[in-house]
C-alpha cells in the first residue's frame, strides 16, 4: 500500500488517545504505522476559535518537517471536521495536499448539545479541571461555532460548499470525502442527553456535506416578482452523502472500530478517479442501506428520514431579524384557525427549534419527514411567516409574489408547492438545507403618514 501520511483529528473536549483503536486497525490492514499521525489540540479555552486550531495544525505539521505540498489523508471525528474545513478555507491552495477525508460522526452542522456546554453544568462536566488560567473553561468560542444554526457553520458552508468555487469537487486536486455516523444513540446513564434523530451528540441530518440553499425574497415586489428558488448546485461539486453504521453511537464509532467499516475506509483510501469514487460510493451505499433503513423507523412508525433546516431571516439592508415564527402547511392556511390549522400543519417541523444564541435571526429546525414526503406523497406546501420588530413604530413585512396589496401588518403566506418535485425538492432526508428569507422593514402604518415621522405643511403666521 502506498505510504501516504495519515492524520487523525479528534473532537471537542477529547484527545488523540481516542484514536488509538483506529490506528491499530488501520495499521493491521496495511497502513504504514510510521505514516500515522495523531493530533492533540486545545478546545477547553474560552478564547480559542476553530480557525485558531486550524492554524495550529499548520504549525504542528511544519514541526514534523512536512513540506507545503505534502500529500496526506485524514480521518476526523466530530469537531475535527470543522477544524479540517477551516484549515482548507484559510488557504484554498491546501486542498491539493489532502487526498482523502473521512468523517466519523462529524459535527458538520454542529451539535444539539453545544449550547448546554456553556452552562455551569457544562463547565463542571466537560470543562477544563486543571488549575491554571483555563480552570473550568468550557471553550466558549468553540462551542459557539458548534451551536445549532451558528453563524460560523453558515458562513463556512458559503465558503467551501455553496460558493461559485467549492473546495470539494470532482477535480483531480480536490480531496475525496466520505462521511459515516452510527445509527444508534447513547445507552446507560448517557441516555439523558439523547435527542431523536441523533447518534447521541450529532444529528444524522447534520453530518453530511451535501447541502443546498433556498432563497425567499419577500421585499416589495419586483418586476418580474421574485419567488422562492433553490440556488443551483455548484458546478462540479462532489456529492458527499452520509453512510450509516450499524450499532454505533457517537463514542463507539471512534473507540470501538467496526471491522467492515475499517475495510471500507482502507478501500476508500485507494480511490483515485471519479469513476473509482463512484464505484466506491455504490458499494458503500449498499453496505450502509440496512443500517440507514433503521433510521427511518421509530416509536412514531415509519417515515422518510430526518432533515435539518437552518433558516436565516434578514431585512432589505441585510440586518438580522431576530423575532419571527415560521410554519409549514399542507394547504393554504389563509383564513384558517384552531383545529383547521392543526389539521394541515407539518407538526414535526416546529417540534425541535433552536435559535442560535448569539444571533437569533438564525434558527435551526429539525424535522422527521412524513412518509411519502420525498416520493410525491405530498402535493402542496405552504409557508407562513410572521416577524416582529419589538416596537409599534416599525414592522417587518413580507410581500408574497402575486399576493394582494397589503394595507396592514399581517403574516405572509407563500405557496412553495413548486419546490416539491425533482432535484429542486425542498425535502431531502439526512441533509441540512439552508433557507434565507428577506423581509421589508416598514414604518407603521403601512399606508399614509407614519407614527415615526410626519410632515406638515408650513403655514406662516398672518
C-alpha positions, -999 to 999 in steps of 0.1 A, spaced: 0 0 0 13 35 -9 29 52 21 9 84 22 7 102 56 -25 98 76 -37 124 100 -62 116 128 -81 146 143 -103 142 174 -132 163 185 -143 188 212 -131 180 248 -112 149 236 -77 138 230 -57 119 204 -57 88 226 -93 82 215 -79 73 180 -56 45 193 -80 17 183 -84 31 148 -47 35 144 -42 -2 154 -70 -13 130 -56 6 101 -20 -5 107 -32 -41 108 -47 -35 73 -15 -23 57 -14 14 65 23 21 74 23 29 111 52 52 106 29 74 85 1 77 111 0 110 129 -24 116 158 -34 152 167 -39 167 201 -54 202 204 -69 225 229 -107 232 229 -113 240 266 -101 276 265 -127 304 262 -106 325 238 -96 298 213 -116 296 180 -118 268 154 -98 288 129 -71 292 156 -70 254 160 -68 251 122 -37 273 120 -22 253 149 -25 223 126 -2 240 101 24 248 128 22 212 141 29 197 106 57 222 100 73 210 132 72 175 117 91 189 87 61 184 63 66 203 31 40 227 20 30 203 -7 29 172 15 1 149 5 -19 132 32 -52 115 41 -73 124 72 -98 108 95 -117 133 116 -142 128 145 -169 152 155 -155 188 157 -125 176 137 -145 181 106 -148 218 113 -111 220 121 -100 204 88 -126 225 68 -114 257 84 -78 247 76 -87 242 40 -106 275 39 -78 295 55 -58 287 24 -77 271 -5 -43 261 -21 -41 234 7 -68 213 -8 -43 197 -33 -25 182 -3 -55 165 13 -63 134 -9 -90 116 11 -111 129 40 -131 105 62 -156 120 87 -166 98 116 -198 113 131 -186 147 120 -202 178 136 -205 194 101 -235 214 112 -228 215 150 -245 196 178 -277 199 198 -256 196 229 -233 225 222 -254 253 238 -256 232 270 -218 233 273 -217 270 281 -239 265 312 -225 260 346 -233 222 344 -214 221 311 -183 237 326 -183 212 355 -189 181 334 -169 189 303 -148 219 314 -110 220 320 -103 209 355 -66 216 356 -57 245 379 -44 275 359 -57 303 337 -81 279 319 -96 263 350 -133 253 343 -131 269 309 -156 251 286 -143 265 253 -170 291 248 -159 302 213 -156 266 200 -190 258 215 -205 289 199 -193 276 165 -208 242 173 -242 255 183 -270 246 160 -276 273 134 -244 291 142 -231 319 120 -198 301 118 -212 270 102 -234 291 79 -205 312 67 -182 283 64 -207 265 41 -209 296 19 -172 295 15 -165 258 8 -198 242 -2 -222 268 -17 -199 293 -33 -190 295 -70 -157 278 -63 -164 249 -39 -135 232 -22 -149 197 -27 -152 189 -64 -146 161 -89 -114 179 -100 -81 160 -96 -67 185 -70 -98 181 -47 -100 156 -18 -124 127 -20 -147 127 11 -167 100 29 -189 105 60 -201 78 84 -223 80 115 -237 54 139 -274 46 137 -279 45 175 -278 70 203 -262 65 238 -272 38 262 -270 38 300 -267 70 320 -258 90 289 -293 84 275 -302 115 294 -286 137 267 -301 117 237 -322 136 212 -343 120 185 -326 115 151 -290 116 166 -261 94 174 -263 109 209 -242 140 200 -246 148 163 -278 148 143 -279 123 115 -291 151 92 -263 174 103 -232 154 94 -232 151 55 -216 177 33 -245 175 8 -264 208 14 -284 232 -6 -296 267 -1 -331 282 -9 -337 320 -11 -371 336 -5 -372 372 -14 -402 389 2 -392 425 -3 -416 448 -22 -425 430 -54 -400 435 -82 -408 432 -119 -410 403 -125 -420 393 -90 -394 373 -70 -403 339 -56 -387 311 -36 -359 294 -55 -331 270 -50 -296 281 -57 -280 259 -84 -257 231 -74 -222 245 -77 -206 232 -110 -185 201 -105 -192 198 -68 -186 165 -51 -215 147 -37 -208 137 -1 -238 118 15 -239 102 49 -235 65 54 -250 47 84 -230 23 106 -249 -4 123 -250 -4 161 -226 25 167 -231 58 185 -210 90 187 -184 74 210 -183 38 199 -178 46 162 -145 61 174 -134 39 202 -147 5 190 -140 4 153 -161 -18 131 -141 -43 110 -162 -39 79 -160 -1 82 -122 -3 86 -120 -24 54 -143 1 36 -122 31 46 -89 14 36 -105 7 2 -116 44 1 -80 55 5 -73 38 -28 -99 59 -47 -80 79 -74 -105 89 -100 -141 100 -104 -150 65 -118 -134 47 -88 -151 71 -64 -185 64 -79 -179 27 -78 -169 30 -41 -200 51 -34 -222 24 -48 -205 -2 -26 -208 20 5 -244 28 -2 -253 -9 -5 -233 -17 27 -250 11 46 -286 6 35 -298 -18 62 -284 4 90 -299 35 74 -333 19 70 -335 16 108 -331 54 110 -364 57 92 -384 38 118 -391 48 154 -419 48 180 -439 70 157 -438 45 129 -420 46 95 -410 79 80 -388 92 52 -359 101 75 -347 133 92 -339 167 78 -324 198 93 -333 233 81 -312 264 91 -333 295 84 -318 330 84 -342 360 82 -328 394 73 -343 427 62 -336 445 29 -305 461 44 -290 427 53 -296 433 90 -308 404 112 -345 398 120 -344 381 154 -380 377 163 -401 356 139 -422 325 136 -422 301 106 -448 274 100 -453 249 71 -487 237 60 -501 211 36 -526 235 22 -533 273 21 -537 284 58 -552 318 49 -583 325 70 -580 292 89 -576 289 127 -577 264 155 -584 228 145 -585 237 108 -549 249 110 -538 219 131 -552 195 105 -529 209 78 -498 217 98 -465 200 94 -464 194 131 -429 179 132 -414 210 116 -415 231 147 -412 203 174 -375 209 178 -365 245 171 -332 261 183 -325 298 180 -287 305 178 -279 323 210 -255 349 196 -279 359 167 -314 347 168 -320 356 132 -305 321 127 -329 292 136 -324 255 133 -354 233 126 -352 195 130 -379 176 111 -390 140 109 -401 138 72 -435 123 68 -438 91 49 -440 99 12 -426 134 15 -397 125 -9 -417 104 -33 -446 126 -44 -469 118 -14 -472 155 -6 -486 177 -33 -489 211 -16 -466 231 7 -473 265 21 -452 287 44 -465 313 68 -441 338 83 -447 365 109 -419 387 123 -418 414 150 -395 444 154 -403 448 191 -419 483 186 -453 495 173 -434 520 152 -418 495 128 -429 463 111 -412 435 92 -434 428 63 -432 402 35 -448 408 1 -457 375 -14 -454 373 -52 -488 378 -68 -505 384 -35 -530 412 -27 -519 447 -18 -511 448 19 -525 477 38 -520 464 74 -494 443 90 -500 406 87 -482 373 83 -470 365 48 -483 333 32 -463 318 4 -471 288 -19 -439 266 -20 -456 237 -39 -433 242 -68 -404 230 -45 -418 195 -40 -407 177 -71 -374 165 -87 -339 177 -79 -352 210 -65 -374 194 -39 -372 211 -5 -373 177 12 -342 157 11 -336 133 40 -304 132 61 -292 166 49 -291 201 61 -309 227 40 -303 265 43 -331 289 38 -325 327 36 -356 349 38 -355 386 31 -383 409 45 -390 446 42 -386 469 72 -415 493 72 -426 522 93 -462 518 106 -489 521 95 -481 507 61 -501 533 43 -502 571 48 -481 591 72 -464 571 99 -462 574 136 -424 575 132 -423 607 111 -449 632 100 -446 660 75 -470 690 80 -474 719 55 -459 751 67 -485 779 74 -468 812 80 -482 834 107 -507 860 94 
